[in-house]
Amino acid sequence: MTRATLAEVLGPALRDGYAVAGLVTLGWEDMRAYVAAAEAEAVPVILQAGPSCRAHTPLPVLGAMFRHLAEAVSVPVVAHLDHGYSDAECREAIGSGFTSVMFDGSRLPLEENIAQTAAIAAMAHEAGVSCEGEIGFVGYAGGEDSAGTNPAEAARFARETGVDAMAVSVGNTHLQQGREGGLDEARIRAIEALCDVPLVIHGGSGVPLAQRRSLARGSRICKFNIGTELRMVFGRELRAVVARDPGRFDRVAILSELHDPLVSATRDVLRAFKGG
């Protein structure tokens, strides 16, 4: 069994100069492909259940799915709650076998974000589970704008919450389909100068590959969340499979043809985060 906590996989990544991918899951087909890709690349992987995934599948079911997949491979697999918005949701995830929870208080005033995140981190640590928090708001492509992380506030947040990882807003955007953007490295360095905690980039699909590689090897960023990039591969391949035979109706047969292309695309993502 290779289930691991977030702290257990990020500690070595930070020490040895690589990053771990937090792969946003929506269902069995992508979870299975992500774990197969991690096993093939011999790297740890973080399986993430975000709000849209949880709206489709209950947390206890997701916990069992993640656990089953982790038991079949030799690489560490983190079962991670992504963007939990309440104590109750994080508590349910811990009770469902998740090994890591992320509380998103980034829309809250600083004092309230610190207080709520600290309480959830304490609850998680008491259960032997890791906790990720967020300081600074990461916006959405075509939606809410970002509010960049203030380095001094980040230092206080890390110190007072006791989180195992800290998500920051440094030019990253959720749901970004292209890689024409780039992260604000000056802000990253300013945060690093004041904080010892491992840093996390949400909206990693929009970060150019060269910058992913360089930051994975040469910064305190050791977790990149990747969702949109791989969902686009899944959607493209699904449309191609259906178009080849519009009369097919067996979804198991259809979805089985997506496995290999998704594994291949995921392996490409994982390679960019490996050490030098």
C-alpha positions in Angstrom: 0.0 0.0 0.0 1.5 3.3 -1.0 -0.9 6.0 0.3 1.1 8.9 1.5 0.4 12.3 3.1 1.2 15.6 1.3 4.0 16.3 3.7 5.6 12.9 3.0 5.9 13.6 -0.7 6.6 17.4 -0.7 9.5 17.1 1.9 11.7 15.1 -0.4 10.7 17.2 -3.4 11.7 20.4 -1.7 15.0 18.8 -0.5 16.0 17.3 -3.8 14.8 19.9 -6.3 11.7 18.5 -8.1 7.9 19.0 -7.9 5.0 16.7 -7.5 1.9 17.0 -9.8 -1.5 17.5 -8.1 -3.7 16.0 -10.8 -7.3 17.1 -10.7 -9.6 14.1 -11.1 -13.2 13.9 -12.3 -13.8 10.2 -12.5 -12.4 6.6 -12.6 -11.0 6.9 -16.1 -8.7 9.8 -15.4 -7.7 8.6 -11.9 -6.7 5.2 -13.2 -4.6 6.8 -16.1 -2.9 9.2 -13.7 -1.8 6.5 -11.3 -0.6 4.3 -14.3 1.4 7.3 -15.6 3.0 7.9 -12.2 4.0 4.3 -11.9 5.5 4.3 -15.4 7.5 7.4 -14.6 8.4 6.1 -11.0 7.2 9.4 -9.4 4.7 10.2 -6.6 1.4 11.6 -7.6 -1.3 13.6 -5.8 -4.9 12.6 -6.8 -7.1 15.6 -6.2 -10.9 15.7 -5.7 -12.1 19.2 -6.3 -15.6 20.6 -6.0 -16.9 19.4 -9.4 -15.6 15.9 -8.8 -17.3 15.9 -5.3 -20.5 17.1 -6.8 -20.5 14.0 -9.0 -19.2 11.4 -6.6 -19.5 11.3 -2.8 -16.4 11.7 -0.7 -16.5 8.2 0.9 -16.6 6.7 -2.6 -13.7 8.9 -3.8 -11.7 7.9 -0.8 -12.2 4.2 -1.5 -11.3 4.7 -5.2 -8.1 6.5 -4.3 -7.2 3.9 -1.8 -7.8 1.1 -4.2 -5.6 2.7 -6.9 -2.8 3.4 -4.3 -2.7 -0.2 -3.3 -2.0 -1.4 -6.8 1.2 0.6 -7.4 4.6 1.1 -5.8 4.8 4.9 -6.0 3.4 7.2 -3.3 -0.2 8.3 -4.0 -1.7 11.2 -2.0 -5.5 11.3 -1.7 -6.1 15.0 -1.6 -9.2 17.2 -1.0 -8.8 20.2 -3.3 -10.6 23.5 -2.5 -12.4 22.4 0.7 -14.6 25.3 1.8 -15.7 24.2 5.3 -14.6 22.4 8.4 -17.4 19.8 7.8 -16.1 19.0 4.3 -12.5 18.6 5.4 -13.7 16.5 8.4 -15.7 14.2 6.1 -12.7 13.8 3.7 -10.4 12.8 6.6 -13.1 10.3 7.8 -13.2 8.9 4.2 -9.6 8.0 4.1 -8.1 11.1 2.4 -4.5 11.7 3.4 -4.5 15.4 2.7 -7.0 18.3 2.8 -6.8 21.8 1.3 -8.9 24.4 3.0 -9.5 27.4 0.7 -10.0 30.5 2.7 -8.5 32.8 0.1 -11.7 34.8 -0.3 -11.8 35.5 3.4 -10.3 38.5 5.3 -6.7 37.6 6.4 -7.5 37.2 10.1 -10.4 34.9 9.3 -8.5 32.9 6.8 -5.7 32.3 9.3 -8.0 31.3 12.1 -10.1 28.9 10.0 -7.0 27.4 8.3 -5.2 26.9 11.6 -8.2 25.1 13.1 -8.4 22.7 10.1 -4.7 22.1 10.0 -4.8 21.2 13.7 -7.7 18.8 13.1 -5.9 17.2 10.1 -2.6 16.8 12.0 -4.3 15.2 14.9 -5.6 12.6 12.4 -2.2 12.1 10.8 -3.3 14.0 7.7 -1.6 16.9 5.9 -3.2 20.3 5.3 -2.7 22.8 2.5 -3.9 26.4 2.8 -4.1 29.4 0.4 -3.1 33.0 0.8 -3.9 35.4 -2.1 -6.7 34.6 -4.4 -6.1 32.7 -7.7 -8.7 33.8 -10.2 -10.4 32.0 -13.1 -9.9 32.4 -16.9 -12.9 34.4 -18.1 -14.1 34.9 -14.5 -12.9 36.3 -11.2 -9.6 38.2 -11.3 -6.7 37.2 -9.1 -5.4 39.0 -6.1 -1.7 38.5 -5.8 -0.2 37.1 -2.6 1.5 39.7 -0.3 4.8 38.2 0.9 4.6 39.6 4.4 1.0 38.2 4.8 2.2 34.9 3.4 4.9 34.7 6.1 2.4 35.3 8.8 -0.1 32.9 7.3 2.5 30.1 7.1 3.7 30.8 10.7 0.3 31.0 12.4 -1.6 28.3 10.5 1.0 25.4 10.6 0.1 24.3 7.1 2.2 21.7 5.3 1.9 23.5 2.0 0.8 27.0 1.0 -0.9 27.9 -2.3 0.0 31.3 -3.6 -1.2 33.7 -6.3 1.7 34.8 -8.4 0.2 35.2 -11.9 -1.4 31.8 -12.1 -5.0 31.4 -13.2 -7.5 28.5 -12.9 -9.0 26.9 -16.1 -6.4 28.6 -18.4 -6.3 26.7 -21.7 -3.2 28.2 -23.2 0.4 28.5 -21.8 1.0 32.1 -23.1 1.1 33.4 -19.5 3.8 33.0 -16.9 4.4 33.3 -13.2 5.7 36.4 -11.5 9.1 35.1 -10.4 10.0 38.3 -8.5 6.9 37.8 -6.3 7.8 34.1 -5.8 11.3 35.0 -4.7 10.0 37.6 -2.3 7.7 35.0 -0.7 10.5 32.5 -0.5 12.7 34.9 1.3 10.2 35.0 4.2 8.7 31.5 4.2 10.0 28.0 4.7 6.8 26.1 3.8 6.5 24.3 0.4 4.7 26.4 -2.1 1.9 25.3 -4.4 0.7 26.6 -7.8 -3.0 26.3 -8.6 -3.8 26.7 -12.3 -0.6 25.0 -13.4 -1.9 24.2 -16.8 -1.3 27.8 -17.8 2.3 27.9 -16.8 4.8 27.4 -19.8 6.7 24.2 -19.7 10.1 25.8 -19.4 9.0 27.8 -16.4 7.5 24.7 -14.8 10.8 22.9 -15.2 13.0 25.7 -13.9 10.8 26.4 -10.9 10.4 22.8 -10.0 14.2 22.5 -9.8 15.1 25.9 -8.5 12.4 27.2 -6.1 10.3 26.3 -3.1 7.4 25.5 -5.5 7.1 21.8 -5.3 3.5 21.2 -6.2 1.8 22.2 -9.4 -1.9 21.5 -9.8 -2.8 20.4 -13.3 -6.4 20.0 -14.4 -7.5 21.8 -17.6 -4.6 20.5 -19.7 -5.4 16.9 -19.2 -9.2 17.4 -19.3 -8.6 18.9 -22.8 -6.8 15.7 -23.8 -9.7 13.6 -22.4 -12.3 15.6 -24.3 -10.4 15.6 -27.6 -9.8 11.8 -27.5 -13.4 11.2 -26.5 -14.8 13.1 -29.4 -12.4 11.3 -31.8 -13.5 7.9 -30.5 -17.2 8.6 -30.8 -16.7 10.2 -34.3 -15.0 7.0 -35.6 -18.2 5.1 -35.0 -21.2 7.3 -34.1 -23.4 4.2 -33.7 -21.5 2.9 -30.7 -23.3 3.2 -27.4 -21.3 1.0 -24.9 -19.6 3.6 -22.7 -17.2 1.1 -21.2 -15.9 0.2 -24.6 -15.7 3.9 -25.6 -14.0 5.0 -22.4 -11.5 2.2 -22.5 -10.0 3.6 -25.7 -9.1 6.9 -23.8 -6.8 5.2 -21.3 -3.6 4.9 -23.4 -3.7 8.5 -24.8 -4.4 9.9 -21.4 -1.5 7.9 -19.8 0.8 9.2 -22.5 -0.2 12.9 -22.0 0.1 12.5 -18.2 3.6 11.1 -18.5 4.6 14.2 -20.5 3.3 16.4 -17.6 5.0 14.4 -15.0 8.4 14.4 -16.7 8.6 18.2 -16.6 8.6 18.1 -12.8 11.3 15.5 -12.3 14.7 16.4 -10.8 17.6 17.4 -13.0 
